């Protein structure tokens, strides 16, 4: 059976004041309504997810990865944290989920090897 893997982001859920701290795969990606800059990401996620019922002969895995950091030092969060000074809002301690970039690689590899089908929130692995 053919396999497709869409690598998306956890940010499709949005971060509004009434959002839950943790999201399940059953929750719809609503970030596009509150954050217009995420509308394309949400649309792509929804399109990839629609393959689950439109093309049943295609195993489709939608991976919603949280922020990842690692030796490559790539990505928005890594760039933000690499500065000599990181600006913060005094008294604000936001919830972050992070994973190692190798764990992100492993999640993508396993999705292909195991021929996963469905939507998966990927938050962390077991990498040391």
Backbone as a printed PyTorch tensor [residue, N CA C, xyz], in Angstrom:
tensor([[[  0.8470,  -1.1820,   0.0000],
         [  0.0000,   0.0000,   0.0000],
         [  0.8930,   1.2460,   0.0000]],

        [[  0.4810,   2.2640,  -0.7200],
         [  1.2520,   3.5010,  -0.7810],
         [  1.1100,   4.2830,   0.5190]],

        [[  2.1530,   5.0560,   0.8380],
         [  2.1980,   5.8000,   2.0970],
         [  2.4690,   7.2730,   1.8230]],

        [[  1.7400,   8.1400,   2.4950],
         [  1.9880,   9.5850,   2.4510],
         [  2.1320,  10.0740,   3.8780]],

        [[  3.1140,  10.9380,   4.0950],
         [  3.3170,  11.5220,   5.4190],
         [  3.3290,  13.0370,   5.2630]],

        [[  2.4220,  13.6970,   5.9620],
         [  2.3900,  15.1560,   5.9940],
         [  2.9870,  15.5960,   7.3170]],

        [[  4.0490,  16.3740,   7.2550],
         [  4.6970,  16.8600,   8.4770],
         [  4.2030,  18.2780,   8.7240]],

        [[  3.3550,  18.3970,   9.7160],
         [  2.7780,  19.6870,  10.0780],
         [  3.3100,  20.1710,  11.4150]],

        [[  2.6200,  21.1200,  11.9760],
         [  3.0430,  21.7290,  13.2380],
         [  1.8950,  21.6940,  14.2450]],

        [[  2.2600,  21.6840,  15.4910],
         [  1.2610,  21.7250,  16.5620],
         [  0.5440,  23.0690,  16.6100]],

        [[  1.1210,  24.0700,  15.9830],
         [  0.5500,  25.4150,  16.0300],
         [ -0.7930,  25.5130,  15.3000]],

        [[ -1.2040,  24.4550,  14.5910],
         [ -2.4980,  24.4900,  13.9070],
         [ -3.6590,  24.5990,  14.8950]],

        [[ -3.4320,  24.2700,  16.1540],
         [ -4.4930,  24.3490,  17.1570],
         [ -4.7440,  25.7800,  17.6200]],

        [[ -3.7350,  26.6260,  17.5200],
         [ -3.8830,  28.0010,  17.9870],
         [ -3.6040,  28.1110,  19.4760]],

        [[ -3.3990,  29.3260,  19.9020],
         [ -3.0990,  29.5850,  21.3190],
         [ -3.9310,  30.7620,  21.7960]],

        [[ -5.2150,  30.5450,  21.9080],
         [ -6.1060,  31.5920,  22.3850],
         [ -6.2600,  31.4680,  23.9000]],

        [[ -6.7410,  32.5180,  24.5600],
         [ -6.8680,  32.4570,  26.0270],
         [ -7.7370,  31.3120,  26.5340]],

        [[ -8.6960,  30.8520,  25.7290],
         [ -9.5790,  29.7800,  26.1840],
         [ -9.1600,  28.4010,  25.6700]],

        [[ -7.9970,  28.3100,  25.0360],
         [ -7.5110,  27.0130,  24.5410],
         [ -7.0910,  26.1200,  25.6970]],

        [[ -7.3170,  24.8140,  25.5610],
         [ -6.8090,  23.8970,  26.5870],
         [ -5.2790,  23.8310,  26.5280]],

        [[ -4.6560,  23.4240,  27.6130],
         [ -3.1950,  23.3280,  27.6340],
         [ -2.6900,  22.2310,  26.7080]],

        [[ -3.4210,  21.1440,  26.6220],
         [ -3.0220,  20.0280,  25.7760],
         [ -4.1540,  19.7180,  24.8040]],

        [[ -3.8110,  19.3290,  23.6040],
         [ -4.7920,  19.0410,  22.5700],
         [ -4.7370,  17.5700,  22.1810]],

        [[ -5.8800,  17.0440,  21.7860],
         [ -5.9360,  15.6850,  21.2680],
         [ -6.0660,  15.7480,  19.7490]],

        [[ -5.7650,  14.6510,  19.1110],
         [ -5.8340,  14.5850,  17.6580],
         [ -7.2550,  14.7750,  17.1310]],

        [[ -8.2470,  14.5690,  17.9740],
         [ -9.6400,  14.7250,  17.5650],
         [-10.0640,  16.1910,  17.4550]],

        [[ -9.3000,  17.0820,  18.0620],
         [ -9.6560,  18.5010,  18.0300],
         [ -9.3220,  19.1010,  16.6670]],

        [[-10.1980,  19.9610,  16.1680],
         [ -9.9370,  20.5700,  14.8540],
         [ -8.8500,  21.6380,  14.9400]],

        [[ -8.0840,  21.7960,  13.8700],
         [ -7.0780,  22.8690,  13.8400],
         [ -7.7700,  24.2060,  13.5880]],

        [[ -7.8120,  25.0650,  14.5910],
         [ -8.5590,  26.3140,  14.5130],
         [ -7.6880,  27.5630,  14.4830]],

        [[ -6.3850,  27.4070,  14.3930],
         [ -5.4940,  28.5610,  14.4870],
         [ -5.7400,  29.5830,  13.3920]],

        [[ -6.1810,  29.1410,  12.2210],
         [ -6.3820,  30.0550,  11.1020],
         [ -7.4170,  31.1260,  11.3810]],

        [[ -8.4020,  30.8280,  12.2380],
         [ -9.4450,  31.8060,  12.5450],
         [ -8.9050,  32.9530,  13.3970]],

        [[ -8.0620,  32.6350,  14.3650],
         [ -7.5360,  33.6620,  15.2680],
         [ -6.2170,  34.2580,  14.7830]],

        [[ -5.4510,  33.4890,  14.0360],
         [ -4.1290,  33.9240,  13.5910],
         [ -4.0420,  33.7540,  12.0800]],

        [[ -4.2840,  34.8080,  11.3430],
         [ -4.3290,  34.7450,   9.8730],
         [ -3.0270,  34.2540,   9.2680]],

        [[ -1.9000,  34.5050,   9.9530],
         [ -0.6100,  34.0560,   9.4210],
         [ -0.4660,  32.5380,   9.4360]],

        [[ -1.3510,  31.8380,  10.1340],
         [ -1.3160,  30.3810,  10.1740],
         [ -2.3690,  29.7390,   9.2770]],

        [[ -3.1230,  30.5460,   8.5530],
         [ -4.2260,  30.0150,   7.7420],
         [ -3.7410,  29.0080,   6.7040]],

        [[ -2.6140,  29.2680,   6.0440],
         [ -2.0990,  28.3380,   5.0380],
         [ -1.6830,  27.0090,   5.6680]],

        [[ -1.0630,  27.0750,   6.8360],
         [ -0.6570,  25.8550,   7.5300],
         [ -1.8770,  25.0260,   7.9150]],

        [[ -2.9080,  25.6790,   8.4120],
         [ -4.1400,  24.9750,   8.7900],
         [ -4.7950,  24.3690,   7.5510]],

        [[ -4.8430,  25.1230,   6.4540],
         [ -5.4490,  24.6120,   5.2140],
         [ -4.6980,  23.3860,   4.7080]],

        [[ -3.3760,  23.4230,   4.7500],
         [ -2.5710,  22.2760,   4.3050],
         [ -2.8180,  21.0660,   5.1970]],

        [[ -2.9060,  21.2820,   6.5030],
         [ -3.1680,  20.2030,   7.4570],
         [ -4.5330,  19.5750,   7.1850]],

        [[ -5.5330,  20.4100,   6.9840],
         [ -6.8780,  19.8990,   6.7060],
         [ -6.9240,  19.1380,   5.3840]],

        [[ -6.2260,  19.6330,   4.3800],
         [ -6.1940,  18.9490,   3.0890],
         [ -5.5320,  17.5770,   3.2180]],

        [[ -4.3890,  17.5410,   3.9210],
         [ -3.6980,  16.2590,   4.1250],
         [ -4.5830,  15.2920,   4.9070]],

        [[ -5.2400,  15.7880,   5.9370],
         [ -6.1180,  14.9370,   6.7290],
         [ -7.3110,  14.4210,   5.9540]],

        [[ -7.7670,  15.1980,   4.9720],
         [ -8.9190,  14.7610,   4.1770],
         [ -8.5800,  13.5510,   3.3120]],

        [[ -7.2910,  13.3020,   3.0810],
         [ -6.8760,  12.1200,   2.3150],
         [ -7.2590,  10.8330,   3.0310]],

        [[ -7.4450,  10.9080,   4.3490],
         [ -7.8250,   9.7240,   5.1190],
         [ -9.1620,   9.1570,   4.6520]],

        [[-10.0720,   9.9800,   4.2330],
         [-11.3620,   9.4790,   3.7510],
         [-11.5170,   9.6100,   2.2380]],

        [[-10.7510,  10.4900,   1.5970],
         [-10.8730,  10.6420,   0.1390],
         [-10.1460,   9.5400,  -0.6190]],

        [[ -8.9900,   9.1320,  -0.1420],
         [ -8.1980,   8.0980,  -0.8090],
         [ -7.8790,   6.9950,   0.1990]],

        [[ -8.7950,   6.1180,   0.3940],
         [ -8.6340,   5.0510,   1.3900],
         [ -7.5120,   4.0790,   1.0300]],

        [[ -7.1560,   4.0120,  -0.2530],
         [ -6.0700,   3.1180,  -0.6810],
         [ -4.6930,   3.7000,  -0.3730]],

        [[ -4.6530,   4.9220,   0.1450],
         [ -3.3980,   5.5920,   0.4870],
         [ -3.3090,   5.7420,   1.9980]],

        [[ -2.3050,   5.0970,   2.5970],
         [ -2.0850,   5.2980,   4.0300],
         [ -1.5460,   6.7040,   4.2270]],

        [[ -2.2960,   7.5170,   4.9300],
         [ -1.8860,   8.9000,   5.1590],
         [ -1.6690,   9.1150,   6.6430]],

        [[ -0.5090,   9.6440,   6.9860],
         [ -0.2020,  10.0100,   8.3660],
         [  0.0150,  11.5200,   8.4130]],

        [[ -0.7410,  12.1820,   9.2660],
         [ -0.5710,  13.6110,   9.4950],
         [  0.1320,  13.7410,  10.8430]],

        [[  1.3780,  14.1920,  10.8060],
         [  2.1620,  14.3490,  12.0350],
         [  2.1840,  15.8240,  12.4080]],

        [[  1.6730,  16.1280,  13.5860],
         [  1.6900,  17.5010,  14.0940],
         [  2.7950,  17.5780,  15.1440]],

        [[  3.9540,  18.0410,  14.6950],
         [  5.1390,  18.0770,  15.5630],
         [  5.1790,  19.3380,  16.4130]],

        [[  5.6070,  19.1820,  17.6670],
         [  5.8370,  20.3550,  18.5020],
         [  7.2020,  20.9350,  18.1340]],

        [[  7.5820,  22.0250,  18.7810],
         [  8.8850,  22.6310,  18.5070],
         [  9.9950,  21.6270,  18.7710]],

        [[ 11.0170,  21.6500,  17.9270],
         [ 12.1480,  20.7810,  18.1910],
         [ 13.4410,  21.5780,  18.1160]],

        [[ 14.3890,  21.1210,  18.9170],
         [ 15.7120,  21.7420,  19.0080],
         [ 16.7580,  20.6580,  18.8690]],

        [[ 17.9590,  21.0470,  18.4360],
         [ 19.0360,  20.0800,  18.3200],
         [ 20.2800,  20.6950,  17.7420]],

        [[ 21.2400,  19.8530,  17.3860],
         [ 22.5380,  20.3340,  16.9250],
         [ 22.4920,  21.1820,  15.6530]],

        [[ 21.4810,  21.0020,  14.8100],
         [ 21.4380,  21.7920,  13.5730],
         [ 21.1320,  23.2630,  13.8490]],

        [[ 20.5460,  23.5150,  15.0070],
         [ 20.2020,  24.8780,  15.4250],
         [ 19.3250,  25.5950,  14.4040]],

        [[ 18.4750,  24.8340,  13.7260],
         [ 17.5780,  25.4040,  12.7340],
         [ 16.1960,  25.6460,  13.3020]],

        [[ 15.4570,  26.5270,  12.6840],
         [ 14.0810,  26.7830,  13.0790],
         [ 13.9120,  28.0890,  13.8260]],

        [[ 12.6710,  28.5030,  13.9220],
         [ 12.3310,  29.7860,  14.5400],
         [ 12.7080,  29.8350,  16.0150]],

        [[ 12.3200,  28.8080,  16.7630],
         [ 12.5890,  28.8080,  18.2060],
         [ 14.0870,  28.7470,  18.4820]],

        [[ 14.8100,  27.9340,  17.7270],
         [ 16.2620,  27.8380,  17.9130],
         [ 16.9140,  29.1870,  17.6410]],

        [[ 16.4650,  29.8750,  16.6080],
         [ 17.0020,  31.2010,  16.3090],
         [ 16.7240,  32.1860,  17.4270]],

        [[ 15.5170,  32.1270,  17.9870],
         [ 15.1350,  33.0110,  19.0880],
         [ 15.9960,  32.7460,  20.3150]],

        [[ 16.1970,  31.4650,  20.6350],
         [ 16.9540,  31.1070,  21.8390],
         [ 18.4630,  31.2410,  21.6690]],

        [[ 18.9440,  31.3820,  20.4400],
         [ 20.3940,  31.4840,  20.2170],
         [ 20.9440,  32.8890,  20.4360]],

        [[ 20.0860,  33.8450,  20.6510],
         [ 20.5330,  35.2290,  20.8650],
         [ 21.2600,  35.3420,  22.1990]],

        [[ 22.1140,  36.3260,  22.3020],
         [ 22.8280,  36.5170,  23.5660],
         [ 21.8710,  36.9460,  24.6740]],

        [[ 20.7750,  37.6030,  24.3030],
         [ 19.7290,  37.9660,  25.2630],
         [ 18.3890,  37.5840,  24.6670]],

        [[ 17.5860,  36.9080,  25.4730],
         [ 16.2700,  36.4720,  25.0190],
         [ 15.2240,  37.3090,  25.7530]],

        [[ 14.4660,  38.1340,  25.0210],
         [ 13.4530,  38.9630,  25.6890],
         [ 12.2910,  38.1150,  26.1950]],

        [[ 11.8570,  38.3830,  27.3820],
         [ 10.7400,  37.6780,  27.9970],
         [  9.7900,  38.6910,  28.6140]],

        [[  8.5520,  38.3020,  28.8160],
         [  7.5880,  39.1380,  29.4990],
         [  7.6690,  38.7940,  30.9830]],

        [[  7.9890,  39.7770,  31.7960],
         [  8.1550,  39.5760,  33.2310],
         [  6.8790,  39.0050,  33.8490]],

        [[  7.0100,  37.9020,  34.5700],
         [  5.8800,  37.2830,  35.2430],
         [  5.0640,  36.3470,  34.3650]],

        [[  5.4910,  36.1470,  33.1170],
         [  4.7640,  35.2620,  32.1990],
         [  5.5900,  34.0170,  31.9640]],

        [[  5.0200,  32.8650,  32.2690],
         [  5.7300,  31.5940,  32.1420],
         [  4.9120,  30.6680,  31.2380]],

        [[  5.0680,  30.8060,  29.9120],
         [  4.2290,  30.0210,  29.0040],
         [  4.6090,  28.5440,  28.9970]],

        [[  3.6370,  27.7240,  28.6490],
         [  3.8460,  26.2860,  28.5270],
         [  4.4570,  25.9970,  27.1670]],

        [[  5.5680,  25.2770,  27.1520],
         [  6.2040,  24.8630,  25.9030],
         [  6.4040,  23.3630,  25.9310]],

        [[  6.2040,  22.7410,  24.7920],
         [  6.5980,  21.3530,  24.6230],
         [  7.7000,  21.3420,  23.5850]],

        [[  8.7860,  20.6730,  23.9060],
         [  9.9360,  20.5990,  23.0160],
         [ 10.3130,  19.1470,  22.8000]],

        [[ 10.9610,  18.9070,  21.6780],
         [ 11.5130,  17.5840,  21.4320],
         [ 12.8410,  17.7530,  20.7040]],

        [[ 13.6590,  16.7560,  20.7780],
         [ 14.9420,  16.7810,  20.0790],
         [ 14.6840,  16.5580,  18.5920]],

        [[ 15.4610,  17.2060,  17.7550],
         [ 15.2580,  17.0590,  16.3050],
         [ 15.4330,  15.6140,  15.8460]],

        [[ 16.2420,  14.8430,  16.5520],
         [ 16.4050,  13.4340,  16.1870],
         [ 15.1110,  12.6610,  16.4410]],

        [[ 14.3700,  13.0690,  17.4770],
         [ 13.0900,  12.4260,  17.7470],
         [ 12.0720,  12.7620,  16.6540]],

        [[ 12.1530,  13.9710,  16.1200],
         [ 11.2870,  14.3370,  14.9960],
         [ 11.6140,  13.4630,  13.7860]],

        [[ 12.9120,  13.2840,  13.5260],
         [ 13.3430,  12.3890,  12.4390],
         [ 12.8000,  10.9850,  12.6440]],

        [[ 12.9260,  10.4970,  13.8680],
         [ 12.4870,   9.1400,  14.1740],
         [ 10.9770,   8.9960,  13.9900]],

        [[ 10.2140,  10.0070,  14.3630],
         [  8.7620,   9.9520,  14.2060],
         [  8.3810,   9.8490,  12.7310]],

        [[  9.0560,  10.6150,  11.8860],
         [  8.7750,  10.5750,  10.4480],
         [  9.1520,   9.2150,   9.8670]],

        [[ 10.3280,   8.7150,  10.2570],
         [ 10.7860,   7.4040,   9.7810],
         [  9.8230,   6.3000,  10.2010]],

        [[  9.3860,   6.3180,  11.4530],
         [  8.4610,   5.2920,  11.9370],
         [  7.1080,   5.3700,  11.2360]],

        [[  6.6580,   6.5790,  10.9270],
         [  5.3830,   6.7240,  10.2130],
         [  5.4460,   6.0100,   8.8650]],

        [[  6.6010,   6.1020,   8.1960],
         [  6.7690,   5.4310,   6.9050],
         [  6.9240,   3.9290,   7.1030]],

        [[  7.8290,   3.5340,   8.0040],
         [  8.0960,   2.1100,   8.2120],
         [  6.8720,   1.3400,   8.6970]],

        [[  6.1070,   1.9360,   9.5980],
         [  4.9420,   1.2590,  10.1800],
         [  3.6720,   1.5060,   9.3790]],

        [[  3.7910,   2.2750,   8.2890],
         [  2.6460,   2.6000,   7.4370],
         [  1.4800,   3.1390,   8.2730]],

        [[  1.7820,   4.1640,   9.0820],
         [  0.7620,   4.7380,   9.9510],
         [ -0.3290,   5.4120,   9.1340]],

        [[ -1.5120,   5.3950,   9.7010],
         [ -2.6760,   6.0330,   9.0820],
         [ -3.4170,   6.7920,  10.1840]],

        [[ -3.6030,   8.0940,   9.9900],
         [ -4.3210,   8.9020,  10.9730],
         [ -3.5940,  10.1920,  11.2720]],

        [[ -4.1020,  10.8970,  12.2740],
         [ -3.5270,  12.1630,  12.7190],
         [ -2.8470,  11.9100,  14.0560]],

        [[ -1.6000,  12.3990,  14.1790],
         [ -0.8070,  12.1300,  15.3840],
         [ -0.1440,  13.4040,  15.8850]],

        [[ -0.3830,  13.7380,  17.1570],
         [  0.3670,  14.8100,  17.8080],
         [  1.6810,  14.1960,  18.2810]],

        [[  2.7870,  14.7850,  17.8570],
         [  4.1050,  14.2630,  18.1960],
         [  4.7830,  15.2750,  19.1010]],

        [[  4.9660,  14.8950,  20.3590],
         [  5.4910,  15.8500,  21.3340],
         [  6.8930,  15.5280,  21.8090]],

        [[  7.2050,  14.2710,  21.9780],
         [  8.5500,  13.9360,  22.4150],
         [  8.7840,  12.4480,  22.2200]],

        [[ 10.0520,  12.0840,  22.2070],
         [ 10.4150,  10.6890,  22.0480],
         [ 11.2130,  10.2090,  23.2250]],

        [[ 11.9320,   9.1340,  23.0120],
         [ 12.7050,   8.5480,  24.1040],
         [ 14.2060,   8.7280,  23.8880]],

        [[ 14.5780,   9.6440,  23.0160],
         [ 15.9960,   9.8590,  22.7330],
         [ 16.7000,  10.4440,  23.9540]],

        [[ 17.9050,   9.9400,  24.2860],
         [ 18.6080,  10.4640,  25.4850],
         [ 19.0720,  11.8880,  25.2920]]])
